[in-house]
Amino acid sequence: MEKMIFAWFYQTTIHIIIIHQQKNMEKEIIINNKLNEISRISQFMEELGVSLNIPSEIAMSINLAIEEIIANIIQNAYPDDKLGEILLQANITPGKLTFQITDEGVAVDPFQKSNPDVKPSLEEQLTKGLGHFLIHRTMDEVNYRTIGTQNLLTLVKRLDIDFKPDALLDTNICRVDGIIVLDIKGRLDTANARDFSMAIQPLLQEVNPNIIINCEQMSYISSSGLRCFLILQKSVQKNRGSLIIEAMKPEIKNIFEMTGCTSLFNIR
């Protein structure tokens, strides 16, 4: 994804603003073909819905449809406990959300019509049939094809909402009386975490650093953002310094508590 990074250097302050240029965005996740991996899909979809400001009821229905398909692939495309990977890609363009699910399991069209001479059991009608109904009711387009050893399932959801690329992340690093103040403004989500990680690289080289992270204007943090915090914390401890997180909003603090990260940081 193309982006412009502007940096101003004046005295001891570094000011970095990340602006996403293109009007489309791609995200992806790879999971193993194990049912316990579906929780990672749920987290991926939840973060995607939040980053795009998709209404919760629509986001939930999309999430259910994606989970239904991937569960079906795990259970039916990999017999005899064969190991494999499943790739979920999301392409976001104005007015349209496109998912592609790729696997290399047994090539079985999940939407093919069953043999009319074989009557499905009640259990099959209540599970497989309900799943198909849910997917077609949620998605506007569904397409299945195979290319070589790969099975590709494409789903399209048209969204009547204004598309907004990933929210602006503004990171400001300054020094005041020997203390490094790291101000974060905006969303520290999966899309911005890599750029944030690059921005804090100089702090990882500091000896005996005293760092304060000001979260007063941070509106969201994902698991990727939390990992950046943990990397910085480990570096500070290794270099015999101190790290304090302050002015955290209740909703941000709740994310720390849910993930068990509260005890790992000095939060005030």
C-alpha positions as CSV (number, residue, x, y, z in Angstrom):
1,M,0.0,0.0,0.0
2,E,1.4,3.4,-1.0
3,K,1.7,5.9,1.8
4,M,3.6,9.1,2.5
5,I,5.6,9.6,5.7
6,F,6.4,13.1,6.7
7,A,8.9,13.8,9.4
8,W,9.9,17.1,10.9
9,F,13.0,17.5,13.0
10,Y,13.3,20.5,15.3
11,Q,15.5,20.6,18.3
12,T,14.9,17.3,20.2
13,T,11.4,16.5,18.8
14,I,10.5,14.0,16.1
15,H,7.0,14.3,14.6
16,I,5.8,11.5,12.4
17,I,2.5,11.5,10.6
18,I,1.4,8.5,8.5
19,I,-1.1,9.1,5.7
20,H,-2.5,6.3,3.6
21,Q,-2.8,7.4,0.1
22,Q,-4.7,4.8,-1.9
23,K,-8.4,4.3,-1.7
24,N,-8.1,0.6,-1.3
25,M,-6.6,-1.6,1.3
26,E,-5.7,-5.2,1.7
27,K,-5.4,-7.3,4.8
28,E,-4.7,-11.0,5.3
29,I,-4.3,-13.8,7.8
30,I,-3.1,-17.4,7.5
31,I,-4.3,-20.0,9.9
32,N,-3.7,-23.8,10.3
33,N,-6.6,-26.1,9.5
34,K,-7.5,-26.6,13.1
35,L,-10.9,-25.6,14.6
36,N,-9.2,-23.8,17.5
37,E,-7.7,-21.4,15.0
38,I,-11.1,-19.9,14.2
39,S,-10.7,-17.6,17.2
40,R,-7.9,-15.9,15.3
41,I,-10.3,-15.4,12.4
42,S,-12.8,-13.8,14.7
43,Q,-10.2,-11.4,16.0
44,F,-9.1,-10.5,12.5
45,M,-12.7,-9.8,11.4
46,E,-13.5,-7.8,14.6
47,E,-10.5,-5.6,14.0
48,L,-11.4,-5.2,10.3
49,G,-15.0,-4.2,11.2
50,V,-13.7,-1.6,13.8
51,S,-11.2,-0.1,11.4
52,L,-13.8,0.4,8.7
53,N,-16.5,1.6,11.1
54,I,-18.9,-1.2,9.9
55,P,-22.2,-1.3,11.9
56,S,-22.0,-4.0,14.5
57,E,-24.9,-6.0,13.1
58,I,-23.4,-6.1,9.6
59,A,-19.9,-6.9,10.9
60,M,-21.4,-9.8,13.0
61,S,-23.2,-11.3,10.0
62,I,-20.1,-11.1,7.8
63,N,-18.0,-12.7,10.6
64,L,-20.5,-15.5,11.0
65,A,-20.5,-16.2,7.3
66,I,-16.6,-16.3,7.1
67,E,-16.4,-18.5,10.2
68,E,-19.0,-20.9,8.7
69,I,-17.0,-21.3,5.5
70,I,-13.7,-21.8,7.2
71,A,-15.1,-24.3,9.6
72,N,-16.5,-26.2,6.7
73,I,-13.2,-26.2,4.9
74,I,-11.4,-27.4,8.1
75,Q,-13.9,-30.2,8.7
76,N,-14.3,-31.5,5.1
77,A,-11.4,-30.5,2.9
78,Y,-8.7,-32.1,5.0
79,P,-9.5,-35.8,5.7
80,D,-7.3,-38.0,7.9
81,D,-6.1,-35.1,9.9
82,K,-3.9,-33.8,7.1
83,L,-2.2,-30.6,8.0
84,G,-2.6,-27.5,5.9
85,E,-3.0,-23.8,5.8
86,I,-6.0,-21.5,5.0
87,L,-5.4,-18.0,3.7
88,L,-8.1,-15.3,4.3
89,Q,-7.6,-12.1,2.3
90,A,-9.7,-9.0,2.6
91,N,-9.7,-6.3,-0.1
92,I,-11.4,-3.1,0.7
93,T,-12.5,-0.6,-1.9
94,P,-15.1,2.2,-1.8
95,G,-18.4,0.6,-1.4
96,K,-17.2,-3.0,-1.6
97,L,-15.6,-5.5,0.7
98,T,-14.1,-8.6,-1.1
99,F,-12.9,-11.7,0.7
100,Q,-10.9,-14.6,-0.8
101,I,-10.4,-17.8,1.0
102,T,-7.6,-20.1,-0.3
103,D,-6.8,-23.6,0.7
104,E,-5.1,-26.7,-0.8
105,G,-7.5,-29.3,0.6
106,V,-9.8,-31.6,-1.2
107,A,-11.5,-29.7,-4.1
108,V,-15.2,-29.7,-3.0
109,D,-17.5,-26.9,-4.1
110,P,-19.2,-25.9,-0.8
111,F,-22.2,-24.7,-2.8
112,Q,-22.7,-27.5,-5.2
113,K,-26.1,-29.1,-5.4
114,S,-26.5,-32.4,-3.7
115,N,-27.5,-35.6,-5.5
116,P,-31.3,-35.4,-5.8
117,D,-31.5,-39.2,-5.3
118,V,-29.8,-38.9,-1.9
119,K,-32.0,-37.4,0.8
120,P,-29.9,-35.4,3.3
121,S,-30.4,-36.2,7.0
122,L,-32.1,-33.8,9.4
123,E,-28.7,-33.0,10.9
124,E,-27.3,-32.1,7.5
125,Q,-30.4,-29.9,6.7
126,L,-30.0,-28.0,10.0
127,T,-26.2,-27.5,9.7
128,K,-25.0,-27.4,6.1
129,G,-28.2,-26.0,4.8
130,L,-28.4,-23.3,7.4
131,G,-24.8,-22.4,6.8
132,H,-25.4,-22.0,3.1
133,F,-28.5,-19.9,3.8
134,L,-26.5,-17.6,6.1
135,I,-23.7,-17.1,3.6
136,H,-25.9,-16.3,0.7
137,R,-28.1,-14.1,2.8
138,T,-25.1,-12.1,4.0
139,M,-23.0,-11.9,0.9
140,D,-23.9,-10.2,-2.4
141,E,-21.7,-12.5,-4.6
142,V,-20.2,-15.9,-4.0
143,N,-17.9,-17.6,-6.4
144,Y,-15.9,-20.9,-6.2
145,R,-13.1,-22.1,-8.5
146,T,-9.9,-24.2,-8.4
147,I,-6.6,-23.3,-9.9
148,G,-4.1,-26.1,-9.8
149,T,-4.0,-27.4,-6.3
150,Q,-5.6,-24.4,-4.8
151,N,-9.3,-23.9,-4.0
152,L,-10.4,-20.3,-4.1
153,L,-13.7,-19.0,-2.7
154,T,-14.5,-15.4,-3.3
155,L,-17.2,-13.5,-1.5
156,V,-18.3,-9.9,-2.0
157,K,-20.2,-7.6,0.3
158,R,-21.4,-4.2,-0.9
159,L,-21.4,-1.6,1.8
160,D,-23.5,1.5,1.7
161,I,-21.0,3.4,3.9
162,D,-18.3,6.0,3.2
163,F,-15.0,4.3,2.8
164,K,-12.3,5.7,5.0
165,P,-8.7,4.3,4.8
166,D,-7.0,3.3,8.0
167,A,-7.2,6.1,10.5
168,L,-4.4,8.6,10.9
169,L,-1.7,7.7,13.4
170,D,0.3,10.6,14.8
171,T,3.3,9.7,16.8
172,N,5.3,12.4,18.6
173,I,8.6,11.7,20.4
174,C,10.2,14.5,22.4
175,R,12.7,14.9,25.3
176,V,11.9,17.0,28.4
177,D,14.5,17.2,31.2
178,G,15.9,13.8,30.4
179,I,12.5,12.2,30.1
180,I,11.4,10.8,26.7
181,V,7.7,11.5,26.1
182,L,6.0,9.4,23.5
183,D,2.6,10.9,22.5
184,I,0.2,8.7,20.5
185,K,-2.8,10.2,18.7
186,G,-5.3,8.1,16.8
187,R,-5.6,4.4,16.2
188,L,-2.7,2.0,16.8
189,D,-4.3,-0.8,14.9
190,T,-3.0,-3.7,12.8
191,A,-2.5,-1.6,9.7
192,N,-0.5,1.1,11.5
193,A,1.5,-1.2,13.9
194,R,4.4,-1.7,11.5
195,D,4.9,2.0,11.0
196,F,4.6,2.6,14.7
197,S,7.3,-0.1,15.3
198,M,9.6,1.8,12.9
199,A,9.0,5.1,14.7
200,I,10.0,3.7,18.1
201,Q,13.1,1.9,16.9
202,P,15.5,4.7,18.1
203,L,14.0,4.2,21.6
204,L,15.1,0.5,21.7
205,Q,18.7,1.7,21.6
206,E,18.5,4.1,24.5
207,V,20.6,3.4,27.6
208,N,18.8,3.9,31.0
209,P,15.8,5.4,29.3
210,N,13.0,7.1,31.2
211,I,10.0,6.9,28.9
212,I,6.4,8.1,29.4
213,I,3.8,7.0,26.9
214,N,1.0,9.5,26.8
215,C,-2.2,7.7,25.6
216,E,-4.6,10.6,26.2
217,Q,-5.4,10.9,22.5
218,M,-5.1,7.3,21.5
219,S,-8.5,6.0,20.4
220,Y,-7.8,2.3,19.8
221,I,-5.1,-0.3,20.2
222,S,-5.1,-3.8,18.6
223,S,-3.1,-6.9,19.6
224,S,-0.4,-5.8,17.1
225,G,-0.2,-2.5,18.9
226,L,0.1,-4.3,22.3
227,R,3.0,-6.3,20.9
228,C,4.8,-3.0,20.1
229,F,4.3,-1.9,23.6
230,L,5.6,-5.2,24.9
231,I,8.7,-5.0,22.7
232,L,9.4,-1.5,24.0
233,Q,8.9,-2.6,27.6
234,K,11.3,-5.5,27.3
235,S,13.9,-3.2,25.7
236,V,13.6,-0.7,28.5
237,Q,13.9,-3.4,31.2
238,K,17.0,-4.8,29.4
239,N,18.6,-1.3,29.2
240,R,17.8,-0.7,32.9
241,G,15.3,2.1,32.3
242,S,11.7,2.8,33.2
243,L,8.5,2.9,31.2
244,I,5.2,4.6,32.4
245,I,1.9,4.6,30.5
246,E,-0.4,7.4,31.5
247,A,-3.7,9.1,30.6
248,M,-5.2,5.9,29.2
249,K,-8.8,6.0,28.3
250,P,-11.1,3.5,30.0
251,E,-11.8,1.6,26.8
252,I,-8.1,1.3,26.1
253,K,-7.4,0.2,29.6
254,N,-10.2,-2.4,29.2
255,I,-8.3,-3.9,26.3
256,F,-5.1,-4.2,28.4
257,E,-7.1,-5.9,31.2
258,M,-8.8,-8.3,28.9
259,T,-5.5,-9.4,27.4
260,G,-3.8,-9.7,30.8
261,C,-1.3,-6.9,29.9
262,T,-2.2,-4.7,32.9
263,S,0.2,-6.4,35.2
264,L,3.1,-6.1,32.7
265,F,3.1,-2.3,32.7
266,N,3.3,0.7,35.1
267,I,0.0,2.4,34.3
268,R,-1.1,5.5,36.0
